[in-house]
Amino acid sequence: MIKSLVPLEAIAGTLTQLWISYNQIERLAGITVCKRLKTLYMSNNKVKEWSEFEKLAELPELSDLLFSGNPLEDRLSKEGRWKMDVINLLPQLRRLDGKMITDIDPLPQPSTETDEKPTAAT
């Protein structure tokens, strides 16, 4: 099982896809050198910290991400924050966890209406 993404430097210049699901990866150290990476499938690993996930923001071409089954995704999904937090961090994504970004239900927007009803002027 893979536990680390270091060293990727030797192939970083040409790597566009990385399929590393079902491993023991906790940290994303080394991923930031993969500037041409478009697809990252790393579901069912051990990433727990948002600070590790934030390293993906340094991948300008990343458009397809599969990250389900990581402790971080599990926790943020239970809190109802996963999808929007990821989209805010990685606005270039087109697919997240197997779904097109346009297919992801937006979070409910806060109501701008007040409980008071307008009264007619007399």
C-alpha positions in Angstrom: 0.0 0.0 0.0 1.1 3.5 -0.8 1.6 5.8 2.3 3.3 8.8 0.7 3.2 10.8 -2.5 6.9 11.7 -2.3 8.8 11.7 -4.7 6.7 12.7 -7.7 9.2 15.2 -9.0 10.5 12.9 -11.7 7.2 12.6 -13.4 5.4 15.8 -12.3 6.0 17.6 -15.6 4.0 15.0 -17.6 1.6 13.6 -15.0 -2.1 14.4 -15.9 -3.8 11.6 -14.0 -3.1 10.0 -10.7 -5.2 7.0 -9.5 -4.3 6.2 -5.9 -7.5 5.1 -4.2 -7.6 2.5 -1.4 -4.2 3.3 0.1 -3.0 4.7 3.4 -2.2 8.2 2.3 -2.6 10.8 5.1 -0.6 13.7 3.8 -0.5 15.4 0.3 3.1 16.4 0.6 4.6 16.2 -2.9 1.4 16.7 -4.8 2.0 20.4 -5.4 4.7 19.7 -8.0 2.1 18.1 -10.3 1.0 21.4 -12.0 -0.4 19.5 -15.0 -2.6 17.1 -13.0 -6.2 17.1 -14.2 -7.6 13.9 -12.6 -6.9 12.8 -9.0 -8.7 9.7 -7.8 -7.7 9.1 -4.2 -10.8 7.9 -2.4 -10.6 5.7 0.6 -7.3 6.9 2.0 -6.5 8.5 5.4 -6.5 12.3 4.8 -8.0 13.9 7.9 -6.9 17.5 7.9 -8.2 20.4 5.7 -4.7 21.9 5.7 -3.5 18.9 3.8 -6.5 19.1 1.4 -5.7 22.8 0.7 -2.5 21.7 -1.1 -4.7 20.8 -4.0 -5.4 24.5 -4.6 -1.9 24.6 -6.0 -2.9 22.4 -9.0 -4.4 24.9 -11.5 -5.6 22.2 -14.0 -7.2 19.9 -11.5 -10.8 19.3 -12.9 -11.8 15.8 -11.7 -11.4 14.8 -8.1 -12.5 11.7 -6.3 -11.9 12.0 -2.6 -14.8 10.2 -0.9 -14.0 7.8 1.9 -11.3 9.9 3.4 -11.9 10.9 7.1 -11.9 14.6 6.1 -14.6 14.1 3.5 -16.7 11.9 5.8 -16.6 14.6 8.6 -17.3 17.5 6.4 -20.1 15.7 4.6 -21.8 14.9 7.9 -21.6 18.6 8.7 -23.1 19.4 5.3 -20.0 21.4 4.2 -18.0 19.1 2.0 -19.2 20.0 -1.5 -19.3 23.8 -1.1 -16.0 24.0 0.8 -14.3 22.1 -1.9 -15.9 24.1 -4.7 -14.9 27.3 -3.0 -11.3 26.1 -2.7 -11.1 24.6 -6.1 -13.4 26.6 -8.4 -11.9 25.0 -11.6 -13.3 21.6 -10.7 -15.7 20.1 -13.1 -16.3 16.8 -11.3 -16.3 16.0 -7.6 -16.7 12.5 -6.2 -18.2 11.2 -9.5 -20.7 14.0 -10.0 -20.5 16.9 -12.4 -20.3 20.2 -10.4 -23.5 21.4 -12.1 -25.3 18.3 -10.8 -24.4 19.1 -7.2 -27.3 20.6 -5.3 -26.5 24.1 -4.1 -26.8 24.8 -0.4 -30.0 26.5 0.6 -29.5 30.3 0.6 -30.5 32.3 3.6 -33.9 33.9 3.3 -33.9 37.6 2.6 -37.6 37.9 3.5 -38.6 39.2 6.9 -41.4 37.9 9.1 -43.1 41.3 8.9 -45.7 41.8 6.2 -45.9 45.2 4.6 -48.8 47.2 5.5 -50.8 49.4 3.2 -50.5 53.1 3.7 -53.6 54.8 4.8 
